[in-house]
Each structure stands twice: as C-alpha cells, then as structure tokens.
Amino acid sequence: MHHASSKDPLHCPVLLDKALEGLRIRPDGLYVDGTFGRGGHSAAIRERLNDTGRLIALDQDPEAEAVALEQFAGDARCQFLRCSFDQLLPRLQALELAGRVDGVLLDLGVSSPQLDTPERGFSFMRDGPLDMRMDPSRGESAAQWLARADEDDIAQVLRVLGEERFARRIARHLVTRRLETPIERTGQLAALVAEAIPRHERHKHPATRSFQAIRLHINGELEALATCLAMLPEVLAPAGRLVVISFHSLEDRMVKRFIRRQSEGEPLPRGLPVTTPPPGRTLLRIGKALRPSPCELADNPRARSAVLRVAERLP
C-alpha cells in the first residue's frame, strides 16, 4: 500500500506528493512521521531536510523498527521511537521537543508488508495464523479474542467498526462454529464470514469489513487515534502542520470532526461583541479533503478509500 522504501516502485506511498505539500517542509524544520511503516514517507521527508533538520519516526511494529534502524543508520538527524502514536506527547516531552514540531504526518493504513505477510494474520487472501496485532509482543491476538468474546461483543465490533450489515448473523455463526473447531486461521475466519452472508449480497470479498473491524478492535486503533489527535495542539509549533491520511470512514470522520472542533473553538453565547477569536481555537483547516488521482488508483487499488486532510497550528 504505502509504507515501503521509495526505491520500490510497487509501493509508492499513497498521496505522497500531496502529503509533502501539506507538511510544507522547511529544510531546517522538525518533523514527526507518526506511522513509519516501511519508511516511504520518512525517506521523502528526509530528502528535503538540510543538516539542521530533524525527523522523528514512530511505529509499534517490530519489523518497522528493523527497517528504520537500517534506513536511519549513521544519520544523526533521524531518530526512531518504537511506540504507538498515542505516546507522541510524553515521548516528545521527554526529548524536550513538545510544542516545537513543524509537521506531523499520520498515515493510518496498514502497511502492505503487514497485509502481505501471512504470518501476521491481517489478510483474508493469504492463509495464516489469526493474529492481527500491530505489535505482536503485546495484548491478545484476534484468535484469542474470537475464542472468548460473546456474540453481542462480536456483533457490536463488526457493526460499529466494520459497518457490516450482517454483523449479528456473522457473530452468531462464529460463536456456533467455534464450539466445533477453534477459529485460529485467517482462511478459516474468511470462509466462516462468507458462509454467514447471503449469497446475493457478496459483492467485494465478503470478509473485508469483518477483518477490518477485528483489526481496528484488536489494536485499539480508534482509541489510539483519538488520544493522539487530542495531543497535537501541544505537540505542534505555531504554524506547524498536521497531515492525516485515513483509509476508513470512521477514522476520517474522527479526524474531520477534530479539525472542525479545534478550528471553531468554544461556542460563545450569542449577542456578545466578538473582537478576538473564540477561546479554544488551536487549528486552522487548510484546503479541502484530498483523494488519490485516477493514475494512483490504477497503480494501487488499495488506495481507493484514502482521504488526506491538512490543518495548521494557530499561533
């Protein structure tokens, strides 16, 4: 999808040029790539920095860490932090850099190597153990969750996070079938989800929404995003830029509402003479939401749901 080295033509990061434009990179600035992935965005940011510029990249995935350590080797301007972006503010405070960041990039998609490595259990196209954790050293796997969650919980996750119309039917089917055989492989889960959906309703791959929902749930992705967004006004320097690329309507809605709330500030009682901007305004929305070009979509069908939004920290 969009987290691989820029040398690999198959993995051109989605909306890369627009993201770089949105960040408005100054050669001597300080930038944060909150989702390093396989380093596509970081490599492009780094090329635009001079000797005094700095790049800090974050990722919770141990494989991303290995790529970063190799990519950043010997480059004093770059630093990798192995953590989720919901740790951004405390980690920057520890480095005494909070409030000094000129640009933060968040690319919320799962990286192609994660999807394409069957052992990570993200993909219903390639059979593997049902894991789905971004950081396999922490928390419970998808298989463990599906073994213990009750029908209501499963249905709720599929309905809310997957926007899946057949959430209840799928949940009931999974709970019935796991009594016979534990659900431990991606291929098995994909087949069970397909069985629960009426044949005439199977448009794109029937398991797409369910896999997405379980992945978001297992990794607490929406909670992490909400936490990270709330920190950004304290992270960014005045006129610092925020660029977010989301691939899921719930994430995009969260980003859109956050930017709107921060750019409108506290609602004031009507009828007051207003001479200063309302309190609580921290951001200015920059431009409209952007989507991939037709040529990008031809290269990369996984980009079809990508939406990019930009905001700027008010002084």
N, C-alpha and C positions, 0 to 999 in steps of 0.2 A: 504494500500500500504506500507507505510514505515515511518509513523510518529507516532508510538504508543509506549506505555511503553514496555520495553524489557520483562516484565513479561507476556505479552500477546503473545502466540505463533502464533496467526493468523497474527500478524502484525510484522513479523521480518523485520527490515528495509532493503531495497534493498541494496546489495553490502556493507553491514555494515563492514565486516572484511577488505575488500579492502580499504574502506574509512579511517578506523582507521590506517591501514598500511600506506596509503598515507600521513596522517597527521603526522605520526612519533612522537607520543605523548611522551613528556618528562613529568615526574611526577610533575615537578615544573613549567611547562610552562603556557602560557596564550592562551586560545583557544576561538574561536568565532563560535557558531552554528548560522548561519545567517537565518536558516529556522527551528525553533524549532518544529513546527507541534504538534505532541503529545509526543515528548520528547525521542524518541527511540535512536537517535544519541547522544543527550546530556547525557542521562543516561550512555551510553557506554563510552563516553569521561570522565565523572566524576569519573567512577570506576577506571580510570587509573591515576588520579591525587593524589598527596600527600597533606599535609596540606598547602603547599605554592602554589600549583597550582591554576589557576583561570579559570572559564568558564563564558562567557557572551553569553546569548542566545537572539535572536531577533525573533519576529513574529508580524505581524499586526493583527492577528486573535484573537478576544477577548476570544474565547474558548481555544486557545493555552495558553493565559495568565493565565487562571484559572488553567490549568494543571501544568504550570511551577511554579506558586506560591505554589502549593501543593507539587510538586516534590522537589523544592529548599528550602522548609521551614526549617529554622534553619541551613542551610548550608552557612556559610559566604563566601565560595569560589565562590558561584554561584550568578549571577545577571541576571534578565530578563528585557529586554527593549521592550516595546510594540511599534514597528515601523517596517516599511519595510526595507529590507537590503539596499535600496538605500540611507538610512540615516546613514549608518555604520560609515563613516569617521567623520562627525560632532559629532555624539554621542560619538565616541571614543576620539575625540579631547577634548570634554567637560570633559571626565574622565582622560585626560592626558595619554592616552594609545595608541595613534596613533603611528605607527612605532615600536610597541613593541609586536605585536601579533605573536605567534609562529605557529598558524594554523587557517585557516578559512575554514569552511565547508559550502557549499551551496547545498541543495538538492531541485531541482526545481519542483518536482512533487507536485500535490495537495494531501493533506493527505487523507487517507481512511475515517476517520470520516467526513471530509468535503464532500467527494463524497457520503458517505452512509447516511448522514442526509438529508432527503428530503427537510426540511425547508430551507436549504442553497441554493437549486436550482442549484447545479452543475451537477446533474445526470439525464440522459435521461431514466435511468432504473427505477427510482422511481419518481412518480409524486409529484411535489411540486411547490411553487411559484418560478417564474423565476427570481432569484436574481443574483447568481454567484459572489458576491463581497467577497473578502478575508476579508475585513474589512467592515461589513455591516453598520457601522456608517458614512461612507464617500462615496461621489461620487454617480453615478447613477447606478441603477440595470440594468440587461440585458433587463428586460421588458420595462423599461423607454427608453433605447437606441433603442430597436426594434420598439418602438412606434413612434420615431421621425426621425430616420435615413432614408436617401433616398436610393433608390435602388442601386445607384452607390456605396455609402458608404458600404452598407451591402455586396454587391458583392466583393468589394475590401478586406474587412476584411476576408471573407470566403476564397477568393482565396489566399491571401498572408499568413494569419496566420493559415488557415486550410489546405492549399494546396489542396483545394476542386475543382475538375474539373467542377462540375456543379454549381459553385458559382452564376453565372448570373441567371440560371433557378430557383435556390432556392430563391435568393433575390427577383426576380420578383413575385414568388408565395407568399412569405411572405408579400410583400407590397400590393398585391391584396387582400389577405385573411384578413389582419388586418383591412381593411375597414369594413368588415362584423362583425368581432369579435376581440377585442384587444387580443394580444398574451401575456398571463400572467402566463402560467403554463408550466413546463418543458415537461410534457406529450404531451401537445398541440403543442409545438415547434417541438418536435421529430417527431410527426405524420406529420406535415406540410413539414418538410425537406424530410421525406421518400416519400411523395406524389410527390415531385418535381424531384426525381431521377428516371431515367428509371429502370424498374423492373429488367432487366438482369444485371444491374450494382450494385445491392445492395448486396455487399459481407459481410463485417463486418457490425455492426449496421450502417445504413445509416446516422444517426445523429452524429456519433463520431467526424468527422472532424469539423462540424459546431459548436458543443458545445465547442470543444477545442478552436476554433478560437474566438468565442464570449467571452469565459472566459479570454483568453490572452488579448483581446482588452479592456474589461471592467476593468480589473485590471492593465492595462498598463505594463504587465509583461516583455515584451521585452525591453521597455524603462528603467524600473527599473533595469533589469539585466545589460544593457549597462552602466548605471550610476554606479552601484555597482562595476563592473569589473574595470572601469577606476580609482576607488578609491583604489583598492587593493595594488598597489605598495607603496602607502603612509601608508597603514594600517599595512602591514606585516613587521616584524623584518627581518634583514638579515638571510637568510636560512629558513625563515618562509615558511610554506607550504600552498598552495591553493588546495582544493579538491572540484570539482564540479560534481554533478550527474544531468544530464538532461534527460528529457523524451520526448523531442520534437526536431525534426531535426533542426528547426530554432534556438532554444536555443543552441543546441550542436554546430551548425556551428558558432554562435557568440562566444562561449567560445573557440573553436578551433582556430578561427582567432585571437582572443585577445591574447591567449598564444603565437601563432606564431609571431604576431607583436612584442610583448614585448620581445620575445627571440631572434628576429633578429635585433631589434633596427633600427635606421635610416639608410636607404641605403646610402652608401658613394659613391662619384664619383669613377669610375673605374680607376685603374692605380696608386692609392695612395699607398705608402708603409704602410701597416696596422700593427701596433705593439700593439695597445690596442683594446679592444673590441669596436664595433661601439657604438656611443652615443645613449642614449635612451633605452638601453637594461636593463630591470628590472627583467625578469624572465627566468628561465631555465625550459624547458619542462622535466618532469620526466616520463619515460616509455611511453607505448602506451595507447591508449584509451582502457578501460576495459568494458566488458559486463557481465551480470549475468550468473552464471553457469546454466547448464540444471536442476540441482536439485532445485535451487532457482526459476527457471521458473515454475517448476512443482508445487511448493508451492504457487506461486504468479504470475498468468498470467499477472497482471498489470505491471510486471517488464520488459515485453518483449522489450520495447523501451529504457530501461535505458542505459546510457553511462556515464562512470566515467573518468574524466581527472584530472591529477595532475601536478602542477608546483611549483617551488621553487623560493623564492625571492633571487636575486643575492646580494652579499654583496655590 
